[in-house]
Structure formats: structure tokens, C-alpha cells
Amino acid sequence: MTGWTEYALALGLFVLSHFVPRLGGLRERLIGTAGRRVYFSVYGVMSIALLVWVIVAAGRAPYVALWPQVPWTRWVPNLVMPLAVVLVTCGIGLRQPFTLGGKRNCTFDPAHPGLAAVSRHPLFLALALWSGTHLLPNGDLAHVILFGSFLVMALAAIPAFDARARRSLGPAAGAFFDRTAILSLAPLTRATWLRANAGGLAIRVSIGLALWLCLLLLHGLVIGVSPFPA
């Protein structure tokens, strides 16, 4: 299998794995057969495995330079990734069902929006920050396709999920969008919001920063490329 063939196959399977289950109610039938927990556990492991394969295959693909790598550009993801990882830890289990990682069976309470007041799509925003900031120091064709694809998917998913929220909530959609944001730091300045959310926020931010530090230190070992300028 050549480098481009492996890369195309890995990327194609990754994309298909996210769209095929939604066709014809396939996902709902699989959940009904195996159970929600089993389905999402298997699907999560498969998605991670395919993502790892895509990243490895991108490194194996023939190198076709589109723009040169300048050492200082490596600081861009280094400066932005702490925010991206914190958004991930804050977004898992978000108490609004209309986003990736949100609690599917919960009912959004406009009076208590929680972390959704800061971002109603933290995982999509984290994916966009990760892929967008990694584009700059990775100017070869394979990685531009990789990070560019994830950036487009993340940015396209946000209005798609917002449209789903409008359809599902109907007249209540106005309150939902009034009390949430794509990204806003304003809630961090409100005493009432901080009193209600400071404890959980501090724990999630601490976990996110610790995870980011681990990823930074292991980047060279796992990915094979140092994240620091040479």
C-alpha cells in the first residue's frame, strides 16, 4: 500500500464512520440492539483508532511542500492548545444536548446555563483551534488536507447543531441562544455565575491544563515531532 493510498483509505474510513451511522436510522437500530453504553464505547474506541491511523498515515504520505515551515510558527499551537484542551474537559458532559459531548437526555435550563454560557459548542471549538493552529506549521499537502478537513468539519458542525437546536426547541430557542454563546468570557465576570459554577470550572480547568502538559511533553515521543522550535 503506497503512502497516498493508505492516507486516502484512512481519511475516507474516518469520515464515513461519522456519516454512515446516521443514514437510514442505522445508529438508532444499533443502539437498540447493543445498548447506548456499549454502542458509544465501541464507537469511541473505533473513532480514536481511526484518528490515530489518519495521523500516522499523513506522516507516511509523500512530502509535498505548499509553504515552508518557519520555526516560530510552532509557537502558535503551543500558545493556543491550553485553551483547546480546557475546552475539551469543560465540554464533556455539557448540560445542553445540542452539541458534541453534551448530555443527550438533559433539558437545558436557561436560568442555569452552566458552562454553556461560556461556550455551547466547546468540543467543536476545541477541534477548530487544534486543527487551525496546526495548519500554520504544517505546510505539506498531506497535513494541510488533514488539518484543513478537521477545521472545515468543526466550523460547519456549529451552525448545523444550532439549526437542530432551533428546530427542536421551537419557541424556546430564543432563550437558549440568549443564555449561551459560541465563546464568551462575560460569564467569568458575573459573581452569580461564578458562585454557581466556580467549583466545577476549577476542577475541569485544572484537569485540562494537566492533560495539556502531558500532551506537550509526550508530543515528540508519540507524534515523532517536537512541538518546540528547533
Secondary structure, DSSP 8 states (H G I E B T S, - for coil): --HHHHHHHHHHHHHHHHHGGGGGGHHHHHHHHH-HHHHHHHHHHHHHHHHHHHHHHHHHS---BSS---GGGGHHHHHHHHHHHHHHHHHTTBS-SSSTTB-TT----TT--GGGGT-S-HHHHHHHHHHHHHHTT--BHHHHHHHHHHHHHHHHHHHHHHHHHHHHHGGGHHHHHHS--SS-SGGGG-HHHHHHHHHHHHHHHHHHHHHHHHHHHHHHHHHSS-SS--
